[in-house]
Amino acid sequence: MRCTFHALLALAIALVAAPAIAEEPPFYGPQLEGFAYPHPVKRFEFDSQRQKLSMAYMDVAPAGEPNGRTVLLLHGKNFCAATWESTIAALAGAGYRVVAVDQIGFCKSSKPRRYQFSLGQLADNTHALLRSLGITRAVVAGHSMGGMLAARYALQYPLATGHLVLVNPIGLEDWRAEGVPWRNVDAWYAGELKTSPEGIKAYQRKFYYGGKWKPEYDRWVQMLAGMYAGPGKEAVAWDQALASDMIFNQPVVYEFPRIRVPTTLMIGQRDRTAIGRDLASPELAERLGDYPELGKRAARLIRNSRLVEFDDLGHSPQVEAPERFNAALLEALE
């Protein structure tokens, strides 16, 4: 009896002393099956590069008096169309039709095993979607990687772009030209396979939100982590690796002077995002991703542009302070 008591006591002490086990991420399918979007998801089926692909998107009608304008929303690499949830509501409430797209290789869209990822190809896919919906002209708003894509879209289809909005776009500097070492797709893939909820949260806390965190951000961490935890992990990681290679090797910053459409840059000043910083020297890593300076430089390069700065916000102002961001966006579009 005494031995049993001491054994139970030791077990109780061990359980109390043991570190808390991190909550397991949910399991989502390779096309983000199981994660609910704020509006019905539709699909655009098309052929590209000798294969059939399916692009997921939300097409949200105006909730208020229609103003006859459409806003196209383009997500970033670590984001999905659903991340625009509050912005969609604000735009629809102001009378806009809103189309929010998941690019091929991302979120609820197809994950092809073989695809030549390019910003031009993704822009072409998106333009084809809008044509299929009868939309000939739209406000094109892109965040993070979506900002690079939005710039490419405006360059390829200027007559179809009524206004360009760049929300903390990456690619305001050419990382390779700055001295960041090149890496191959296999290396990008190996890194993607290591993705974990803890890693996603730590990265976003440090570079997106200035070291701070709010509970409402956890939903977007789980959205990403759930795809990597699910049965489509390898397909998701591979397409993410191809996208990283595209982002690193296809800068658009040199073409900013060629953009001819009215442009609004919306820049959270606490952002320090830079692709490839992990391979850079400490000195180089320290000066990369200086968004206060990068935003001003981009505004000087893009004709007919306006710079909106959020002094206390980071990489995702639409997530960090949705009411302020949405008010500034609606004012810019007026």
Secondary structure as a PSIPRED ss2 file (coil, helix, strand):
# PSIPRED VFORMAT (PSIPRED V4.0)

   1 M C   1.000  0.000  0.000
   2 R H   0.000  1.000  0.000
   3 C H   0.000  1.000  0.000
   4 T H   0.000  1.000  0.000
   5 F H   0.000  1.000  0.000
   6 H H   0.000  1.000  0.000
   7 A H   0.000  1.000  0.000
   8 L H   0.000  1.000  0.000
   9 L H   0.000  1.000  0.000
  10 A H   0.000  1.000  0.000
  11 L H   0.000  1.000  0.000
  12 A H   0.000  1.000  0.000
  13 I H   0.000  1.000  0.000
  14 A H   0.000  1.000  0.000
  15 L H   0.000  1.000  0.000
  16 V H   0.000  1.000  0.000
  17 A H   0.000  1.000  0.000
  18 A C   1.000  0.000  0.000
  19 P C   1.000  0.000  0.000
  20 A C   1.000  0.000  0.000
  21 I C   1.000  0.000  0.000
  22 A C   1.000  0.000  0.000
  23 E C   1.000  0.000  0.000
  24 E C   1.000  0.000  0.000
  25 P C   1.000  0.000  0.000
  26 P C   1.000  0.000  0.000
  27 F C   1.000  0.000  0.000
  28 Y C   1.000  0.000  0.000
  29 G C   1.000  0.000  0.000
  30 P C   1.000  0.000  0.000
  31 Q C   1.000  0.000  0.000
  32 L C   1.000  0.000  0.000
  33 E C   1.000  0.000  0.000
  34 G C   1.000  0.000  0.000
  35 F C   1.000  0.000  0.000
  36 A C   1.000  0.000  0.000
  37 Y C   1.000  0.000  0.000
  38 P C   1.000  0.000  0.000
  39 H C   1.000  0.000  0.000
  40 P C   1.000  0.000  0.000
  41 V C   1.000  0.000  0.000
  42 K E   0.000  0.000  1.000
  43 R E   0.000  0.000  1.000
  44 F E   0.000  0.000  1.000
  45 E E   0.000  0.000  1.000
  46 F E   0.000  0.000  1.000
  47 D E   0.000  0.000  1.000
  48 S C   1.000  0.000  0.000
  49 Q C   1.000  0.000  0.000
  50 R C   1.000  0.000  0.000
  51 Q C   1.000  0.000  0.000
  52 K E   0.000  0.000  1.000
  53 L E   0.000  0.000  1.000
  54 S E   0.000  0.000  1.000
  55 M E   0.000  0.000  1.000
  56 A E   0.000  0.000  1.000
  57 Y E   0.000  0.000  1.000
  58 M E   0.000  0.000  1.000
  59 D E   0.000  0.000  1.000
  60 V E   0.000  0.000  1.000
  61 A C   1.000  0.000  0.000
  62 P C   1.000  0.000  0.000
  63 A C   1.000  0.000  0.000
  64 G C   1.000  0.000  0.000
  65 E C   1.000  0.000  0.000
  66 P C   1.000  0.000  0.000
  67 N C   1.000  0.000  0.000
  68 G C   1.000  0.000  0.000
  69 R C   1.000  0.000  0.000
  70 T E   0.000  0.000  1.000
  71 V E   0.000  0.000  1.000
  72 L E   0.000  0.000  1.000
  73 L E   0.000  0.000  1.000
  74 L E   0.000  0.000  1.000
  75 H C   1.000  0.000  0.000
  76 G C   1.000  0.000  0.000
  77 K C   1.000  0.000  0.000
  78 N C   1.000  0.000  0.000
  79 F C   1.000  0.000  0.000
  80 C C   1.000  0.000  0.000
  81 A H   0.000  1.000  0.000
  82 A H   0.000  1.000  0.000
  83 T H   0.000  1.000  0.000
  84 W H   0.000  1.000  0.000
  85 E H   0.000  1.000  0.000
  86 S H   0.000  1.000  0.000
  87 T H   0.000  1.000  0.000
  88 I H   0.000  1.000  0.000
  89 A H   0.000  1.000  0.000
  90 A H   0.000  1.000  0.000
  91 L H   0.000  1.000  0.000
  92 A H   0.000  1.000  0.000
  93 G H   0.000  1.000  0.000
  94 A C   1.000  0.000  0.000
  95 G C   1.000  0.000  0.000
  96 Y C   1.000  0.000  0.000
  97 R E   0.000  0.000  1.000
  98 V E   0.000  0.000  1.000
  99 V E   0.000  0.000  1.000
 100 A E   0.000  0.000  1.000
 101 V E   0.000  0.000  1.000
 102 D C   1.000  0.000  0.000
 103 Q C   1.000  0.000  0.000
 104 I C   1.000  0.000  0.000
 105 G C   1.000  0.000  0.000
 106 F C   1.000  0.000  0.000
 107 C C   1.000  0.000  0.000
 108 K C   1.000  0.000  0.000
 109 S C   1.000  0.000  0.000
 110 S C   1.000  0.000  0.000
 111 K C   1.000  0.000  0.000
 112 P C   1.000  0.000  0.000
 113 R C   1.000  0.000  0.000
 114 R C   1.000  0.000  0.000
 115 Y C   1.000  0.000  0.000
 116 Q C   1.000  0.000  0.000
 117 F C   1.000  0.000  0.000
 118 S C   1.000  0.000  0.000
 119 L H   0.000  1.000  0.000
 120 G H   0.000  1.000  0.000
 121 Q H   0.000  1.000  0.000
 122 L H   0.000  1.000  0.000
 123 A H   0.000  1.000  0.000
 124 D H   0.000  1.000  0.000
 125 N H   0.000  1.000  0.000
 126 T H   0.000  1.000  0.000
 127 H H   0.000  1.000  0.000
 128 A H   0.000  1.000  0.000
 129 L H   0.000  1.000  0.000
 130 L H   0.000  1.000  0.000
 131 R H   0.000  1.000  0.000
 132 S H   0.000  1.000  0.000
 133 L C   1.000  0.000  0.000
 134 G C   1.000  0.000  0.000
 135 I C   1.000  0.000  0.000
 136 T C   1.000  0.000  0.000
 137 R C   1.000  0.000  0.000
 138 A E   0.000  0.000  1.000
 139 V E   0.000  0.000  1.000
 140 V E   0.000  0.000  1.000
 141 A E   0.000  0.000  1.000
 142 G E   0.000  0.000  1.000
 143 H E   0.000  0.000  1.000
 144 S C   1.000  0.000  0.000
 145 M H   0.000  1.000  0.000
 146 G H   0.000  1.000  0.000
 147 G H   0.000  1.000  0.000
 148 M H   0.000  1.000  0.000
 149 L H   0.000  1.000  0.000
 150 A H   0.000  1.000  0.000
 151 A H   0.000  1.000  0.000
 152 R H   0.000  1.000  0.000
 153 Y H   0.000  1.000  0.000
 154 A H   0.000  1.000  0.000
 155 L H   0.000  1.000  0.000
 156 Q H   0.000  1.000  0.000
 157 Y C   1.000  0.000  0.000
 158 P H   0.000  1.000  0.000
 159 L H   0.000  1.000  0.000
 160 A H   0.000  1.000  0.000
 161 T E   0.000  0.000  1.000
 162 G E   0.000  0.000  1.000
 163 H E   0.000  0.000  1.000
 164 L E   0.000  0.000  1.000
 165 V E   0.000  0.000  1.000
 166 L E   0.000  0.000  1.000
 167 V E   0.000  0.000  1.000
 168 N C   1.000  0.000  0.000
 169 P C   1.000  0.000  0.000
 170 I C   1.000  0.000  0.000
 171 G C   1.000  0.000  0.000
 172 L C   1.000  0.000  0.000
 173 E C   1.000  0.000  0.000
 174 D C   1.000  0.000  0.000
 175 W H   0.000  1.000  0.000
 176 R H   0.000  1.000  0.000
 177 A H   0.000  1.000  0.000
 178 E H   0.000  1.000  0.000
 179 G C   1.000  0.000  0.000
 180 V C   1.000  0.000  0.000
 181 P C   1.000  0.000  0.000
 182 W C   1.000  0.000  0.000
 183 R C   1.000  0.000  0.000
 184 N C   1.000  0.000  0.000
 185 V H   0.000  1.000  0.000
 186 D H   0.000  1.000  0.000
 187 A H   0.000  1.000  0.000
 188 W H   0.000  1.000  0.000
 189 Y H   0.000  1.000  0.000
 190 A H   0.000  1.000  0.000
 191 G H   0.000  1.000  0.000
 192 E H   0.000  1.000  0.000
 193 L H   0.000  1.000  0.000
 194 K C   1.000  0.000  0.000
 195 T C   1.000  0.000  0.000
 196 S C   1.000  0.000  0.000
 197 P H   0.000  1.000  0.000
 198 E H   0.000  1.000  0.000
 199 G H   0.000  1.000  0.000
 200 I H   0.000  1.000  0.000
 201 K H   0.000  1.000  0.000
 202 A H   0.000  1.000  0.000
 203 Y H   0.000  1.000  0.000
 204 Q H   0.000  1.000  0.000
 205 R H   0.000  1.000  0.000
 206 K H   0.000  1.000  0.000
 207 F H   0.000  1.000  0.000
 208 Y H   0.000  1.000  0.000
 209 Y C   1.000  0.000  0.000
 210 G C   1.000  0.000  0.000
 211 G C   1.000  0.000  0.000
 212 K C   1.000  0.000  0.000
 213 W C   1.000  0.000  0.000
 214 K C   1.000  0.000  0.000
 215 P H   0.000  1.000  0.000
 216 E H   0.000  1.000  0.000
 217 Y H   0.000  1.000  0.000
 218 D H   0.000  1.000  0.000
 219 R H   0.000  1.000  0.000
 220 W H   0.000  1.000  0.000
 221 V H   0.000  1.000  0.000
 222 Q H   0.000  1.000  0.000
 223 M H   0.000  1.000  0.000
 224 L H   0.000  1.000  0.000
 225 A H   0.000  1.000  0.000
 226 G H   0.000  1.000  0.000
 227 M H   0.000  1.000  0.000
 228 Y H   0.000  1.000  0.000
 229 A H   0.000  1.000  0.000
 230 G C   1.000  0.000  0.000
 231 P C   1.000  0.000  0.000
 232 G C   1.000  0.000  0.000
 233 K H   0.000  1.000  0.000
 234 E H   0.000  1.000  0.000
 235 A H   0.000  1.000  0.000
 236 V H   0.000  1.000  0.000
 237 A H   0.000  1.000  0.000
 238 W H   0.000  1.000  0.000
 239 D H   0.000  1.000  0.000
 240 Q H   0.000  1.000  0.000
 241 A H   0.000  1.000  0.000
 242 L H   0.000  1.000  0.000
 243 A H   0.000  1.000  0.000
 244 S H   0.000  1.000  0.000
 245 D H   0.000  1.000  0.000
 246 M H   0.000  1.000  0.000
 247 I H   0.000  1.000  0.000
 248 F H   0.000  1.000  0.000
 249 N H   0.000  1.000  0.000
 250 Q C   1.000  0.000  0.000
 251 P C   1.000  0.000  0.000
 252 V C   1.000  0.000  0.000
 253 V H   0.000  1.000  0.000
 254 Y H   0.000  1.000  0.000
 255 E H   0.000  1.000  0.000
 256 F H   0.000  1.000  0.000
 257 P H   0.000  1.000  0.000
 258 R H   0.000  1.000  0.000
 259 I C   1.000  0.000  0.000
 260 R C   1.000  0.000  0.000
 261 V C   1.000  0.000  0.000
 262 P C   1.000  0.000  0.000
 263 T E   0.000  0.000  1.000
 264 T E   0.000  0.000  1.000
 265 L E   0.000  0.000  1.000
 266 M E   0.000  0.000  1.000
 267 I E   0.000  0.000  1.000
 268 G E   0.000  0.000  1.000
 269 Q C   1.000  0.000  0.000
 270 R C   1.000  0.000  0.000
 271 D C   1.000  0.000  0.000
 272 R C   1.000  0.000  0.000
 273 T C   1.000  0.000  0.000
 274 A C   1.000  0.000  0.000
 275 I C   1.000  0.000  0.000
 276 G C   1.000  0.000  0.000
 277 R H   0.000  1.000  0.000
 278 D H   0.000  1.000  0.000
 279 L H   0.000  1.000  0.000
 280 A C   1.000  0.000  0.000
 281 S C   1.000  0.000  0.000
 282 P H   0.000  1.000  0.000
 283 E H   0.000  1.000  0.000
 284 L H   0.000  1.000  0.000
 285 A H   0.000  1.000  0.000
 286 E H   0.000  1.000  0.000
 287 R H   0.000  1.000  0.000
 288 L C   1.000  0.000  0.000
 289 G C   1.000  0.000  0.000
 290 D C   1.000  0.000  0.000
 291 Y H   0.000  1.000  0.000
 292 P H   0.000  1.000  0.000
 293 E H   0.000  1.000  0.000
 294 L H   0.000  1.000  0.000
 295 G H   0.000  1.000  0.000
 296 K H   0.000  1.000  0.000
 297 R H   0.000  1.000  0.000
 298 A H   0.000  1.000  0.000
 299 A H   0.000  1.000  0.000
 300 R H   0.000  1.000  0.000
 301 L H   0.000  1.000  0.000
 302 I C   1.000  0.000  0.000
 303 R C   1.000  0.000  0.000
 304 N C   1.000  0.000  0.000
 305 S E   0.000  0.000  1.000
 306 R E   0.000  0.000  1.000
 307 L E   0.000  0.000  1.000
 308 V E   0.000  0.000  1.000
 309 E E   0.000  0.000  1.000
 310 F E   0.000  0.000  1.000
 311 D C   1.000  0.000  0.000
 312 D C   1.000  0.000  0.000
 313 L C   1.000  0.000  0.000
 314 G C   1.000  0.000  0.000
 315 H C   1.000  0.000  0.000
 316 S C   1.000  0.000  0.000
 317 P H   0.000  1.000  0.000
 318 Q H   0.000  1.000  0.000
 319 V H   0.000  1.000  0.000
 320 E H   0.000  1.000  0.000
 321 A C   1.000  0.000  0.000
 322 P H   0.000  1.000  0.000
 323 E H   0.000  1.000  0.000
 324 R H   0.000  1.000  0.000
 325 F H   0.000  1.000  0.000
 326 N H   0.000  1.000  0.000
 327 A H   0.000  1.000  0.000
 328 A H   0.000  1.000  0.000
 329 L H   0.000  1.000  0.000
 330 L H   0.000  1.000  0.000
 331 E H   0.000  1.000  0.000
 332 A H   0.000  1.000  0.000
 333 L H   0.000  1.000  0.000
 334 E C   1.000  0.000  0.000
